[in-house]
Amino acid sequence: MKAKVYVTPKKSIADPQGNAIGRALNKIGYDKVEDVRIGKLIEIELGQITKEEAEVQLKEMCEKLLANTVIEQYSFEIE
Amino acid sequence: MKAKVYVTPKKSIADPQGNAIGRALNKIGYDKVEDVRIGKLIEIELGQITKEEAEVQLKEMCEKLLANTVIEQYSFEIE
């Protein structure tokens, strides 16, 4: 079973890395770019496990290790 | 218009960051985790632009700046 976890900075948190990429894109001609935010995409390959178990475990993994929930939000999808 | 760009290491490229997170997850009890790969999720807010233009521009942005196509692959979706 494959899962994709998305970890992004919360809206209220400044994202200097995203801002830098946004400015760089503007500079090389992409003037329609208004805002850029950078997050992580974590692809996890899970062994024999039910979808229900996977959901519970992924939530725990995000809370414990994958996301810093003070400044980041997460979501995931299971394929 | 909002776009999400996903940049991940190519399958043939080692991903030590992903391996470290995989081992850490195994260590704290998630023994079903078999493989982890880490990529970037780039959320781009685009101004007034058609979907067709956005597609062309996003492909260019990925090739020029967002992805290192020697070692990374990319995909994107426009909302």
Backbone of each chain as nested JSON, in Angstrom:
{
  "chains": [
    {"id": "A", "residues": [
      {"number": 1, "name": "MET", "atoms": {"N": [0.847, -1.192, 0.0], "CA": [0.0, 0.0, 0.0], "C": [0.884, 1.244, 0.0]}},
      {"number": 2, "name": "LYS", "atoms": {"N": [0.474, 2.221, -0.796], "CA": [1.293, 3.418, -0.918], "C": [0.546, 4.606, -0.333]}},
      {"number": 3, "name": "ALA", "atoms": {"N": [1.253, 5.446, 0.391], "CA": [0.63, 6.643, 0.947], "C": [1.443, 7.868, 0.568]}},
      {"number": 4, "name": "LYS", "atoms": {"N": [0.732, 8.951, 0.366], "CA": [1.402, 10.229, 0.119], "C": [1.039, 11.178, 1.236]}},
      {"number": 5, "name": "VAL", "atoms": {"N": [2.049, 11.714, 1.895], "CA": [1.828, 12.652, 2.991], "C": [2.299, 14.029, 2.539]}},
      {"number": 6, "name": "TYR", "atoms": {"N": [1.452, 15.017, 2.744], "CA": [1.788, 16.396, 2.366], "C": [1.954, 17.224, 3.631]}},
      {"number": 7, "name": "VAL", "atoms": {"N": [3.11, 17.814, 3.799], "CA": [3.367, 18.642, 4.977], "C": [3.683, 20.048, 4.499]}},
      {"number": 8, "name": "THR", "atoms": {"N": [2.876, 21.012, 4.898], "CA": [3.079, 22.389, 4.426], "C": [3.096, 23.358, 5.606]}},
      {"number": 9, "name": "PRO", "atoms": {"N": [3.799, 24.474, 5.461], "CA": [3.786, 25.466, 6.544], "C": [2.373, 26.026, 6.716]}},
      {"number": 10, "name": "LYS", "atoms": {"N": [1.968, 26.254, 7.973], "CA": [0.647, 26.843, 8.213], "C": [0.575, 28.232, 7.584]}},
      {"number": 11, "name": "LYS", "atoms": {"N": [-0.638, 28.639, 7.244], "CA": [-0.841, 29.922, 6.548], "C": [-0.263, 31.1, 7.319]}},
      {"number": 12, "name": "SER", "atoms": {"N": [-0.329, 31.036, 8.652], "CA": [0.121, 32.163, 9.477], "C": [1.645, 32.205, 9.63]}},
      {"number": 13, "name": "ILE", "atoms": {"N": [2.323, 31.17, 9.131], "CA": [3.776, 31.074, 9.294], "C": [4.473, 31.591, 8.038]}},
      {"number": 14, "name": "ALA", "atoms": {"N": [5.478, 32.448, 8.233], "CA": [6.238, 32.961, 7.097], "C": [6.987, 31.825, 6.418]}},
      {"number": 15, "name": "ASP", "atoms": {"N": [7.123, 31.907, 5.113], "CA": [7.825, 30.868, 4.364], "C": [8.891, 31.518, 3.489]}},
      {"number": 16, "name": "PRO", "atoms": {"N": [10.046, 31.833, 4.083], "CA": [11.091, 32.556, 3.342], "C": [11.59, 31.788, 2.121]}},
      {"number": 17, "name": "GLN", "atoms": {"N": [11.629, 30.462, 2.219], "CA": [12.09, 29.649, 1.085], "C": [11.124, 29.822, -0.1]}},
      {"number": 18, "name": "GLY", "atoms": {"N": [9.835, 29.767, 0.217], "CA": [8.822, 29.973, -0.813], "C": [8.902, 31.371, -1.408]}},
      {"number": 19, "name": "ASN", "atoms": {"N": [9.093, 32.377, -0.535], "CA": [9.204, 33.753, -1.02], "C": [10.381, 33.906, -1.978]}},
      {"number": 20, "name": "ALA", "atoms": {"N": [11.503, 33.277, -1.632], "CA": [12.706, 33.373, -2.465], "C": [12.433, 32.762, -3.847]}},
      {"number": 21, "name": "ILE", "atoms": {"N": [11.768, 31.618, -3.856], "CA": [11.463, 30.976, -5.14], "C": [10.474, 31.83, -5.932]}},
      {"number": 22, "name": "GLY", "atoms": {"N": [9.499, 32.422, -5.236], "CA": [8.547, 33.303, -5.898], "C": [9.24, 34.484, -6.572]}},
      {"number": 23, "name": "ARG", "atoms": {"N": [10.171, 35.11, -5.839], "CA": [10.908, 36.251, -6.406], "C": [11.755, 35.809, -7.587]}},
      {"number": 24, "name": "ALA", "atoms": {"N": [12.379, 34.641, -7.449], "CA": [13.225, 34.13, -8.539], "C": [12.384, 33.892, -9.793]}},
      {"number": 25, "name": "LEU", "atoms": {"N": [11.178, 33.341, -9.61], "CA": [10.293, 33.091, -10.755], "C": [9.868, 34.407, -11.396]}},
      {"number": 26, "name": "ASN", "atoms": {"N": [9.551, 35.408, -10.574], "CA": [9.199, 36.732, -11.099], "C": [10.354, 37.292, -11.93]}},
      {"number": 27, "name": "LYS", "atoms": {"N": [11.551, 37.149, -11.388], "CA": [12.755, 37.717, -11.993], "C": [13.034, 37.118, -13.371]}},
      {"number": 28, "name": "ILE", "atoms": {"N": [12.777, 35.82, -13.535], "CA": [13.061, 35.203, -14.84], "C": [11.84, 35.289, -15.763]}},
      {"number": 29, "name": "GLY", "atoms": {"N": [10.876, 36.126, -15.397], "CA": [9.825, 36.452, -16.362], "C": [8.425, 35.963, -16.04]}},
      {"number": 30, "name": "TYR", "atoms": {"N": [8.27, 35.171, -14.986], "CA": [6.932, 34.653, -14.683], "C": [6.228, 35.618, -13.724]}},
      {"number": 31, "name": "ASP", "atoms": {"N": [5.709, 36.711, -14.311], "CA": [5.156, 37.775, -13.48], "C": [3.745, 37.47, -12.977]}},
      {"number": 32, "name": "LYS", "atoms": {"N": [3.162, 36.366, -13.42], "CA": [1.845, 35.976, -12.906], "C": [1.95, 35.272, -11.554]}},
      {"number": 33, "name": "VAL", "atoms": {"N": [3.153, 34.887, -11.179], "CA": [3.343, 34.183, -9.909], "C": [3.175, 35.16, -8.756]}},
      {"number": 34, "name": "GLU", "atoms": {"N": [2.184, 34.922, -7.919], "CA": [1.871, 35.845, -6.826], "C": [2.373, 35.358, -5.48]}},
      {"number": 35, "name": "ASP", "atoms": {"N": [2.331, 34.052, -5.294], "CA": [2.758, 33.526, -3.999], "C": [3.242, 32.089, -4.18]}},
      {"number": 36, "name": "VAL", "atoms": {"N": [4.286, 31.755, -3.46], "CA": [4.804, 30.384, -3.51], "C": [5.012, 29.901, -2.081]}},
      {"number": 37, "name": "ARG", "atoms": {"N": [4.575, 28.695, -1.824], "CA": [4.843, 28.088, -0.516], "C": [5.408, 26.696, -0.742]}},
      {"number": 38, "name": "ILE", "atoms": {"N": [6.423, 26.379, 0.067], "CA": [7.121, 25.11, -0.12], "C": [6.789, 24.158, 1.019]}},
      {"number": 39, "name": "GLY", "atoms": {"N": [6.399, 22.956, 0.656], "CA": [6.153, 21.929, 1.659], "C": [6.89, 20.664, 1.294]}},
      {"number": 40, "name": "LYS", "atoms": {"N": [6.613, 19.627, 2.062], "CA": [7.248, 18.338, 1.789], "C": [6.212, 17.349, 1.282]}},
      {"number": 41, "name": "LEU", "atoms": {"N": [6.651, 16.529, 0.364], "CA": [5.831, 15.412, -0.109], "C": [6.567, 14.153, 0.329]}},
      {"number": 42, "name": "ILE", "atoms": {"N": [5.939, 13.363, 1.172], "CA": [6.59, 12.166, 1.707], "C": [5.84, 10.944, 1.191]}},
      {"number": 43, "name": "GLU", "atoms": {"N": [6.499, 10.148, 0.363], "CA": [5.874, 8.942, -0.179], "C": [6.285, 7.756, 0.684]}},
      {"number": 44, "name": "ILE", "atoms": {"N": [5.298, 7.077, 1.229], "CA": [5.581, 5.969, 2.136], "C": [5.01, 4.68, 1.563]}},
      {"number": 45, "name": "GLU", "atoms": {"N": [5.878, 3.671, 1.46], "CA": [5.457, 2.343, 1.017], "C": [5.188, 1.505, 2.263]}},
      {"number": 46, "name": "LEU", "atoms": {"N": [3.932, 1.087, 2.416], "CA": [3.558, 0.301, 3.591], "C": [3.346, -1.149, 3.175]}},
      {"number": 47, "name": "GLY", "atoms": {"N": [3.735, -2.082, 4.056], "CA": [3.555, -3.511, 3.769], "C": [2.101, -3.925, 3.96]}},
      {"number": 48, "name": "GLN", "atoms": {"N": [1.882, -5.202, 4.243], "CA": [0.545, -5.761, 4.431], "C": [-0.151, -5.084, 5.608]}},
      {"number": 49, "name": "ILE", "atoms": {"N": [-1.15, -4.306, 5.308], "CA": [-1.835, -3.515, 6.338], "C": [-3.177, -3.089, 5.747]}},
      {"number": 50, "name": "THR", "atoms": {"N": [-4.206, -3.044, 6.583], "CA": [-5.502, -2.616, 6.066], "C": [-5.515, -1.097, 5.909]}},
      {"number": 51, "name": "LYS", "atoms": {"N": [-6.464, -0.609, 5.125], "CA": [-6.559, 0.827, 4.907], "C": [-6.859, 1.557, 6.224]}},
      {"number": 52, "name": "GLU", "atoms": {"N": [-7.679, 0.935, 7.066], "CA": [-8.054, 1.551, 8.352], "C": [-6.826, 1.682, 9.251]}},
      {"number": 53, "name": "GLU", "atoms": {"N": [-6.041, 0.587, 9.344], "CA": [-4.805, 0.623, 10.143], "C": [-3.852, 1.678, 9.597]}},
      {"number": 54, "name": "ALA", "atoms": {"N": [-3.74, 1.705, 8.268], "CA": [-2.821, 2.655, 7.63], "C": [-3.204, 4.085, 8.001]}},
      {"number": 55, "name": "GLU", "atoms": {"N": [-4.501, 4.368, 7.989], "CA": [-4.948, 5.724, 8.327], "C": [-4.558, 6.116, 9.749]}},
      {"number": 56, "name": "VAL", "atoms": {"N": [-4.794, 5.181, 10.675], "CA": [-4.453, 5.437, 12.081], "C": [-2.944, 5.659, 12.221]}},
      {"number": 57, "name": "GLN", "atoms": {"N": [-2.161, 4.755, 11.606], "CA": [-0.711, 4.841, 11.746], "C": [-0.145, 6.101, 11.09]}},
      {"number": 58, "name": "LEU", "atoms": {"N": [-0.685, 6.457, 9.923], "CA": [-0.166, 7.646, 9.235], "C": [-0.424, 8.913, 10.053]}},
      {"number": 59, "name": "LYS", "atoms": {"N": [-1.601, 8.975, 10.655], "CA": [-1.911, 10.136, 11.488], "C": [-0.892, 10.239, 12.633]}},
      {"number": 60, "name": "GLU", "atoms": {"N": [-0.642, 9.096, 13.263], "CA": [0.346, 9.065, 14.357], "C": [1.737, 9.466, 13.874]}},
      {"number": 61, "name": "MET", "atoms": {"N": [2.147, 8.913, 12.736], "CA": [3.477, 9.226, 12.193], "C": [3.627, 10.725, 11.947]}},
      {"number": 62, "name": "CYS", "atoms": {"N": [2.555, 11.327, 11.408], "CA": [2.591, 12.77, 11.147], "C": [2.743, 13.544, 12.45]}},
      {"number": 63, "name": "GLU", "atoms": {"N": [1.947, 13.163, 13.44], "CA": [1.965, 13.883, 14.721], "C": [3.31, 13.726, 15.429]}},
      {"number": 64, "name": "LYS", "atoms": {"N": [3.867, 12.512, 15.342], "CA": [5.071, 12.208, 16.116], "C": [6.358, 12.614, 15.421]}},
      {"number": 65, "name": "LEU", "atoms": {"N": [6.402, 12.448, 14.099], "CA": [7.71, 12.578, 13.437], "C": [7.701, 13.402, 12.153]}},
      {"number": 66, "name": "LEU", "atoms": {"N": [6.682, 13.229, 11.326], "CA": [6.783, 13.802, 9.974], "C": [6.504, 15.304, 9.922]}},
      {"number": 67, "name": "ALA", "atoms": {"N": [5.612, 15.77, 10.779], "CA": [5.268, 17.193, 10.757], "C": [5.553, 17.824, 12.109]}},
      {"number": 68, "name": "ASN", "atoms": {"N": [5.935, 19.069, 12.088], "CA": [6.025, 19.853, 13.319], "C": [4.71, 20.623, 13.397]}},
      {"number": 69, "name": "THR", "atoms": {"N": [3.778, 20.104, 14.189], "CA": [2.407, 20.628, 14.14], "C": [2.264, 22.035, 14.74]}},
      {"number": 70, "name": "VAL", "atoms": {"N": [3.334, 22.536, 15.329], "CA": [3.293, 23.932, 15.797], "C": [3.281, 24.876, 14.587]}},
      {"number": 71, "name": "ILE", "atoms": {"N": [4.064, 24.523, 13.592], "CA": [4.192, 25.417, 12.434], "C": [3.736, 24.799, 11.113]}},
      {"number": 72, "name": "GLU", "atoms": {"N": [3.46, 23.499, 11.133], "CA": [3.106, 22.836, 9.875], "C": [1.752, 22.13, 9.977]}},
      {"number": 73, "name": "GLN", "atoms": {"N": [1.093, 22.038, 8.835], "CA": [-0.117, 21.228, 8.766], "C": [0.159, 20.044, 7.838]}},
      {"number": 74, "name": "TYR", "atoms": {"N": [-0.612, 18.984, 7.994], "CA": [-0.378, 17.82, 7.145], "C": [-1.692, 17.254, 6.632]}},
      {"number": 75, "name": "SER", "atoms": {"N": [-1.586, 16.538, 5.545], "CA": [-2.717, 15.751, 5.053], "C": [-2.102, 14.538, 4.369]}},
      {"number": 76, "name": "PHE", "atoms": {"N": [-2.885, 13.508, 4.16], "CA": [-2.335, 12.351, 3.449], "C": [-3.41, 11.653, 2.648]}},
      {"number": 77, "name": "GLU", "atoms": {"N": [-2.977, 10.925, 1.64], "CA": [-3.91, 10.09, 0.883], "C": [-3.285, 8.71, 0.723]}},
      {"number": 78, "name": "ILE", "atoms": {"N": [-4.158, 7.719, 0.735], "CA": [-3.705, 6.33, 0.623], "C": [-4.183, 5.786, -0.714]}},
      {"number": 79, "name": "GLU", "atoms": {"N": [-3.263, 5.178, -1.454], "CA": [-3.631, 4.688, -2.801], "C": [-3.98, 3.205, -2.779]}}
    ]},
    {"id": "B", "residues": [
      {"number": 1, "name": "MET", "atoms": {"N": [-5.648, 31.516, -9.678], "CA": [-5.492, 30.091, -9.984], "C": [-4.37, 29.493, -9.149]}},
      {"number": 2, "name": "LYS", "atoms": {"N": [-4.616, 28.308, -8.64], "CA": [-3.643, 27.683, -7.758], "C": [-3.079, 26.432, -8.424]}},
      {"number": 3, "name": "ALA", "atoms": {"N": [-1.777, 26.258, -8.289], "CA": [-1.162, 25.057, -8.845], "C": [-0.34, 24.358, -7.78]}},
      {"number": 4, "name": "LYS", "atoms": {"N": [-0.306, 23.052, -7.87], "CA": [0.543, 22.269, -6.975], "C": [1.563, 21.531, -7.815]}},
      {"number": 5, "name": "VAL", "atoms": {"N": [2.824, 21.743, -7.478], "CA": [3.904, 21.081, -8.207], "C": [4.556, 20.067, -7.276]}},
      {"number": 6, "name": "TYR", "atoms": {"N": [4.736, 18.86, -7.768], "CA": [5.362, 17.802, -6.985], "C": [6.711, 17.47, -7.609]}},
      {"number": 7, "name": "VAL", "atoms": {"N": [7.761, 17.597, -6.82], "CA": [9.106, 17.29, -7.3], "C": [9.67, 16.167, -6.435]}},
      {"number": 8, "name": "THR", "atoms": {"N": [9.967, 15.038, -7.06], "CA": [10.456, 13.887, -6.283], "C": [11.74, 13.351, -6.905]}},
      {"number": 9, "name": "PRO", "atoms": {"N": [12.595, 12.736, -6.076], "CA": [13.813, 12.147, -6.646], "C": [13.442, 11.006, -7.594]}},
      {"number": 10, "name": "LYS", "atoms": {"N": [14.159, 10.879, -8.699], "CA": [13.901, 9.775, -9.627], "C": [14.143, 8.445, -8.927]}},
      {"number": 11, "name": "LYS", "atoms": {"N": [13.462, 7.407, -9.406], "CA": [13.534, 6.084, -8.765], "C": [14.962, 5.56, -8.666]}},
      {"number": 12, "name": "SER", "atoms": {"N": [15.768, 5.858, -9.684], "CA": [17.13, 5.321, -9.721], "C": [18.089, 6.09, -8.809]}},
      {"number": 13, "name": "ILE", "atoms": {"N": [17.619, 7.192, -8.222], "CA": [18.478, 8.043, -7.397], "C": [18.294, 7.688, -5.918]}},
      {"number": 14, "name": "ALA", "atoms": {"N": [19.396, 7.515, -5.204], "CA": [19.319, 7.23, -3.767], "C": [18.701, 8.41, -3.033]}},
      {"number": 15, "name": "ASP", "atoms": {"N": [17.941, 8.118, -1.992], "CA": [17.298, 9.183, -1.22], "C": [17.622, 8.984, 0.262]}},
      {"number": 16, "name": "PRO", "atoms": {"N": [18.834, 9.422, 0.669], "CA": [19.274, 9.188, 2.052], "C": [18.351, 9.825, 3.095]}},
      {"number": 17, "name": "GLN", "atoms": {"N": [17.75, 10.972, 2.75], "CA": [16.833, 11.639, 3.689], "C": [15.607, 10.746, 3.922]}},
      {"number": 18, "name": "GLY", "atoms": {"N": [15.081, 10.206, 2.825], "CA": [13.939, 9.298, 2.932], "C": [14.297, 8.043, 3.708]}},
      {"number": 19, "name": "ASN", "atoms": {"N": [15.498, 7.493, 3.433], "CA": [15.924, 6.293, 4.151], "C": [16.017, 6.552, 5.65]}},
      {"number": 20, "name": "ALA", "atoms": {"N": [16.55, 7.716, 6.024], "CA": [16.69, 8.056, 7.442], "C": [15.319, 8.13, 8.106]}},
      {"number": 21, "name": "ILE", "atoms": {"N": [14.367, 8.749, 7.431], "CA": [13.021, 8.855, 8.002], "C": [12.374, 7.47, 8.081]}},
      {"number": 22, "name": "GLY", "atoms": {"N": [12.606, 6.639, 7.064], "CA": [12.081, 5.271, 7.088], "C": [12.61, 4.499, 8.286]}},
      {"number": 23, "name": "ARG", "atoms": {"N": [13.926, 4.589, 8.52], "CA": [14.522, 3.885, 9.659], "C": [13.987, 4.425, 10.981]}},
      {"number": 24, "name": "ALA", "atoms": {"N": [13.831, 5.751, 11.052], "CA": [13.312, 6.367, 12.285], "C": [11.892, 5.878, 12.563]}},
      {"number": 25, "name": "LEU", "atoms": {"N": [11.079, 5.777, 11.51], "CA": [9.704, 5.282, 11.683], "C": [9.711, 3.824, 12.137]}},
      {"number": 26, "name": "ASN", "atoms": {"N": [10.587, 3.012, 11.553], "CA": [10.706, 1.61, 11.981], "C": [11.071, 1.55, 13.461]}},
      {"number": 27, "name": "LYS", "atoms": {"N": [12.016, 2.389, 13.839], "CA": [12.55, 2.383, 15.208], "C": [11.493, 2.732, 16.249]}},
      {"number": 28, "name": "ILE", "atoms": {"N": [10.596, 3.652, 15.91], "CA": [9.574, 4.029, 16.899], "C": [8.326, 3.15, 16.766]}},
      {"number": 29, "name": "GLY", "atoms": {"N": [8.445, 2.036, 16.047], "CA": [7.396, 1.025, 16.108], "C": [6.598, 0.801, 14.837]}},
      {"number": 30, "name": "TYR", "atoms": {"N": [6.813, 1.616, 13.809], "CA": [6.034, 1.445, 12.573], "C": [6.769, 0.479, 11.649]}},
      {"number": 31, "name": "ASP", "atoms": {"N": [6.644, -0.822, 11.949], "CA": [7.428, -1.819, 11.225], "C": [6.836, -2.165, 9.857]}},
      {"number": 32, "name": "LYS", "atoms": {"N": [5.666, -1.629, 9.539], "CA": [5.084, -1.85, 8.211], "C": [5.683, -0.916, 7.163]}},
      {"number": 33, "name": "VAL", "atoms": {"N": [6.401, 0.091, 7.632], "CA": [6.993, 1.052, 6.69], "C": [8.15, 0.4, 5.956]}},
      {"number": 34, "name": "GLU", "atoms": {"N": [8.053, 0.286, 4.641], "CA": [9.077, -0.412, 3.862], "C": [9.999, 0.549, 3.132]}},
      {"number": 35, "name": "ASP", "atoms": {"N": [9.443, 1.654, 2.687], "CA": [10.273, 2.587, 1.933], "C": [9.697, 3.988, 2.072]}},
      {"number": 36, "name": "VAL", "atoms": {"N": [10.577, 4.965, 2.173], "CA": [10.142, 6.362, 2.265], "C": [10.961, 7.179, 1.28]}},
      {"number": 37, "name": "ARG", "atoms": {"N": [10.296, 8.022, 0.55], "CA": [11.001, 8.94, -0.342], "C": [10.463, 10.355, -0.11]}},
      {"number": 38, "name": "ILE", "atoms": {"N": [11.393, 11.293, -0.086], "CA": [11.024, 12.664, 0.232], "C": [11.111, 13.54, -1.004]}},
      {"number": 39, "name": "GLY", "atoms": {"N": [10.058, 14.258, -1.252], "CA": [10.068, 15.205, -2.356], "C": [9.595, 16.569, -1.885]}},
      {"number": 40, "name": "LYS", "atoms": {"N": [9.427, 17.464, -2.831], "CA": [8.94, 18.802, -2.509], "C": [7.532, 18.985, -3.053]}},
      {"number": 41, "name": "LEU", "atoms": {"N": [6.751, 19.701, -2.285], "CA": [5.427, 20.122, -2.734], "C": [5.489, 21.638, -2.827]}},
      {"number": 42, "name": "ILE", "atoms": {"N": [5.303, 22.162, -4.016], "CA": [5.407, 23.608, -4.228], "C": [4.035, 24.131, -4.623]}},
      {"number": 43, "name": "GLU", "atoms": {"N": [3.45, 24.954, -3.758], "CA": [2.131, 25.535, -4.054], "C": [2.334, 26.918, -4.65]}},
      {"number": 44, "name": "ILE", "atoms": {"N": [1.811, 27.106, -5.839], "CA": [2.009, 28.37, -6.546], "C": [0.666, 29.04, -6.796]}},
      {"number": 45, "name": "GLU", "atoms": {"N": [0.568, 30.279, -6.359], "CA": [-0.625, 31.086, -6.612], "C": [-0.366, 31.907, -7.859]}},
      {"number": 46, "name": "LEU", "atoms": {"N": [-1.174, 31.668, -8.888], "CA": [-1.003, 32.4, -10.151], "C": [-2.124, 33.417, -10.307]}},
      {"number": 47, "name": "GLY", "atoms": {"N": [-1.794, 34.569, -10.88], "CA": [-2.798, 35.605, -11.099], "C": [-3.689, 35.273, -12.293]}},
      {"number": 48, "name": "GLN", "atoms": {"N": [-4.251, 36.292, -12.907], "CA": [-5.127, 36.129, -14.067], "C": [-4.393, 35.466, -15.215]}},
      {"number": 49, "name": "ILE", "atoms": {"N": [-4.73, 34.238, -15.487], "CA": [-4.033, 33.468, -16.513], "C": [-4.95, 32.308, -16.904]}},
      {"number": 50, "name": "THR", "atoms": {"N": [-4.936, 31.941, -18.176], "CA": [-5.785, 30.814, -18.572], "C": [-5.127, 29.504, -18.145]}},
      {"number": 51, "name": "LYS", "atoms": {"N": [-5.919, 28.442, -18.124], "CA": [-5.388, 27.15, -17.714], "C": [-4.312, 26.676, -18.696]}},
      {"number": 52, "name": "GLU", "atoms": {"N": [-4.523, 26.969, -19.978], "CA": [-3.572, 26.537, -21.006], "C": [-2.223, 27.25, -20.809]}},
      {"number": 53, "name": "GLU", "atoms": {"N": [-2.295, 28.573, -20.589], "CA": [-1.063, 29.331, -20.326], "C": [-0.364, 28.815, -19.081]}},
      {"number": 54, "name": "ALA", "atoms": {"N": [-1.171, 28.556, -18.038], "CA": [-0.613, 28.085, -16.773], "C": [0.152, 26.787, -16.981]}},
      {"number": 55, "name": "GLU", "atoms": {"N": [-0.421, 25.895, -17.773], "CA": [0.241, 24.606, -18.016], "C": [1.594, 24.786, -18.69]}},
      {"number": 56, "name": "VAL", "atoms": {"N": [1.611, 25.658, -19.715], "CA": [2.858, 25.923, -20.433], "C": [3.891, 26.521, -19.482]}},
      {"number": 57, "name": "GLN", "atoms": {"N": [3.458, 27.543, -18.711], "CA": [4.388, 28.233, -17.826], "C": [4.905, 27.316, -16.717]}},
      {"number": 58, "name": "LEU", "atoms": {"N": [4.016, 26.499, -16.159], "CA": [4.441, 25.618, -15.062], "C": [5.479, 24.608, -15.548]}},
      {"number": 59, "name": "LYS", "atoms": {"N": [5.266, 24.091, -16.755], "CA": [6.241, 23.133, -17.3], "C": [7.608, 23.813, -17.427]}},
      {"number": 60, "name": "GLU", "atoms": {"N": [7.595, 25.048, -17.947], "CA": [8.845, 25.8, -18.08], "C": [9.499, 26.061, -16.732]}},
      {"number": 61, "name": "MET", "atoms": {"N": [8.675, 26.496, -15.755], "CA": [9.21, 26.784, -14.407], "C": [9.888, 25.552, -13.822]}},
      {"number": 62, "name": "CYS", "atoms": {"N": [9.247, 24.387, -14.009], "CA": [9.822, 23.145, -13.488], "C": [11.155, 22.859, -14.144]}},
      {"number": 63, "name": "GLU", "atoms": {"N": [11.187, 22.992, -15.473], "CA": [12.407, 22.672, -16.214], "C": [13.537, 23.642, -15.87]}},
      {"number": 64, "name": "LYS", "atoms": {"N": [13.165, 24.923, -15.699], "CA": [14.191, 25.947, -15.515], "C": [14.647, 26.1, -14.075]}},
      {"number": 65, "name": "LEU", "atoms": {"N": [13.707, 25.977, -13.136], "CA": [14.049, 26.381, -11.764], "C": [13.608, 25.412, -10.68]}},
      {"number": 66, "name": "LEU", "atoms": {"N": [12.4, 24.857, -10.798], "CA": [11.847, 24.137, -9.646], "C": [12.419, 22.73, -9.471]}},
      {"number": 67, "name": "ALA", "atoms": {"N": [12.742, 22.077, -10.577], "CA": [13.256, 20.71, -10.476], "C": [14.639, 20.626, -11.113]}},
      {"number": 68, "name": "ASN", "atoms": {"N": [15.457, 19.767, -10.581], "CA": [16.723, 19.421, -11.224], "C": [16.451, 18.135, -11.986]}},
      {"number": 69, "name": "THR", "atoms": {"N": [16.19, 18.277, -13.298], "CA": [15.673, 17.134, -14.054], "C": [16.698, 16.021, -14.269]}},
      {"number": 70, "name": "VAL", "atoms": {"N": [17.954, 16.267, -13.858], "CA": [18.942, 15.183, -13.922], "C": [18.601, 14.129, -12.864]}},
      {"number": 71, "name": "ILE", "atoms": {"N": [18.175, 14.585, -11.702], "CA": [17.938, 13.648, -10.597], "C": [16.493, 13.667, -10.094]}},
      {"number": 72, "name": "GLU", "atoms": {"N": [15.7, 14.614, -10.577], "CA": [14.335, 14.723, -10.06], "C": [13.3, 14.648, -11.181]}},
      {"number": 73, "name": "GLN", "atoms": {"N": [12.134, 14.138, -10.84], "CA": [11.011, 14.178, -11.776], "C": [9.945, 15.107, -11.181]}},
      {"number": 74, "name": "TYR", "atoms": {"N": [9.094, 15.623, -12.039], "CA": [8.07, 16.539, -11.527], "C": [6.721, 16.228, -12.153]}},
      {"number": 75, "name": "SER", "atoms": {"N": [5.696, 16.666, -11.47], "CA": [4.353, 16.653, -12.035], "C": [3.622, 17.825, -11.399]}},
      {"number": 76, "name": "PHE", "atoms": {"N": [2.516, 18.233, -12.004], "CA": [1.761, 19.327, -11.374], "C": [0.288, 19.193, -11.674]}},
      {"number": 77, "name": "GLU", "atoms": {"N": [-0.498, 19.798, -10.824], "CA": [-1.934, 19.865, -11.082], "C": [-2.402, 21.29, -10.844]}},
      {"number": 78, "name": "ILE", "atoms": {"N": [-3.385, 21.691, -11.645], "CA": [-3.913, 23.054, -11.572], "C": [-5.333, 22.967, -11.046]}},
      {"number": 79, "name": "GLU", "atoms": {"N": [-5.61, 23.785, -10.027], "CA": [-6.948, 23.702, -9.413], "C": [-7.884, 24.748, -9.992]}}
    ]}
  ]
}
